[in-house]
């Protein structure tokens, strides 16, 4: 366990209205931040996340488990003093109005700059922080233990590709790896619109422009308005969290761009319903048509604790390509048959979570308790382990 040495505390007067009193004291603070000592500890421990909560010592997630740093508990006033300088004026305003703010933070560790995705939050009236460490190196598919068939989704000239999963499931890393494959293969223009920017790409064959919402452009709507005039071939538009985001992204896909995005959904099949939930029911027919004819594929993934030495976590991955069968089912509102379509499409590179878990077990990357804990269909996984391949269903 690494030891974090506390620096000499500074006296800050907390004024009326929570954080407003210390704003003037910290105004213009540009030198290295005191809170960076915790970020450095996170990097040196090879952790994935830093958590800071009033009344607890800072905690880091290492190999999937939260561990306290060797540091005193942080009280409310100390927390404000540590965290407030991390935010610029825009993020302070968002934090005060919304009770939280998302932004990127950088910190030098042993002469290497590391990036972190930060969520500043309020809980029970007190400030807190959760930060995700972003790897400087973008691994390839093999290094991420992704199926080779993911490669197929990187070579389209236009359309949409979605990465589905919960927060912390590795969606951003997978997309970064996919964009980097495009970067190494084609002479194209990649444009990313992110809030905040996570991976900073090194240009190889591609020209890459990365725009951060709030820093480089006022908001997402303006960024998308500008994007159509910036001649992109490939676009990353971030999370599909509302009607406007999806409509602008699907329009870009319709007009000759390859668009990557993420969405919070538990599986490839349920992603369709998750998209429809963004729209009123009277629009569902039109949205189904837009999905069917523009979506190229949906990848759903979850991160699992690995048993392989030197490997912390590996993804279990579901892949659904928009084959004629999948397209027909989406158009006919037969989403319940999509899991069967994935199974019968395995010869074309599709796979469901059962196939993925079986592969991870065969490669000795995870253990059986882990596999069965996340298996959508434990009985199907038992059969797969025994080498029994269930008969392909008649879905049409």
C-alpha positions, 0 to 999 in steps of 0.5 A: 500500500502506497503512503500518501504524505500530507502537505502542510495544511493551509488556512482558508476561511469558508464564507457564506453560501458554501464554497463562495467564501474560498473562491476569492482566496483561490482565484488565479491558482495555477500552480500544482494543486495539492490534490494532485498527490492523490492522483499521483498515488492512484497512478503509482498504485495502478488503480483505475479510480479515485474516490474522495468523500467527506469523513473518509480517507481518499480511496482508490480502486485497484483491480476492481476493489476499493482501498483507502490510502494511508491518509487522514480522513478529509473533513468538509472544509478541507475537501472544498479547499482541495477540490475547488481549485480543480474547476475553472469558472465554467465548471464552478458555475455548472457545479453550483447550479447542477450540484455536480460537474464533469471535466478532465484533469491532468497531472504530471507523474514522474515527468509523464502527463496523465489524464483523468475523467473527473466527476465533481459531486455533492452528496448530503450537502458536501463536496466529493469527487470520483475520478477515472484514470485514462491510460496514456497508451491506447491498446489494440484489440488484442491488448484489450482482449476484444474479439477480432471481429470488432475490426469489421466495424472500423472499415465502413465509409458511413453509418453509426456504431454504438458501444453499449454498457454501464459506466466503467464498462470500458466503452471509451477505451474500446472506441479509442482502440477502434478510432486508432485502428482507423488512424493507422489504416486510412488517410481520413479526418477524424473529429471527436466531440467530447465532454470531457476529452479522455484519450488524446490521439497521436496522429499517424495517417489521419488528421485528428481534431478533438474538441472539448465541450465547454473549452473549445466550443460552447455546447454540443449543439453548436459543436455539431453545427460546426462539424458539418462544415469541418469535413470529417470522415469519422466522428465521435459524438460521445454519449447518446443521452437525449433526443437531440444528440441521437438525431444529430448523430444519425443525421451525420451517419445518413449524410456520409460520415462514420459516427461512433457513440456510446449509450447506457444499455445492458445488451446489444438487443436492449439498446434499440429500446433504450434509443426509442425511450429517448423519443415520443411514441409517435416517432418510434416508427421513423426512428426504427427506420433510421436505426435499421438503415444507418446502424452498422453494429452495436457492441455491448460489453462488461468488464470482469475481474481476470484471473490471469497474472498481470491482467486486471480486468477483461471485457465480455463482449456482445456483438450485433451487426445489422445483417438483413435479418437484424434489420428486418426484426428492428423494422418489424418491432420484433426486438425480442428475437434479436438475441436469436439473430445474434446466435445464428449470426455467429458465422458472420462474427456476431456473438452473445455474452454466452459465447464471450464468457465461454471463450474467456473461460477457455482462455483461462482469463476468468473463473467460473463464479465470475462467469456465472455471476454475469451470465444472462442465461446460466443454463445456456452457459452450462451447455456451452461449457459442456460443448453443447451448441443449442439448435439455431432457432427459426426466427423468421 
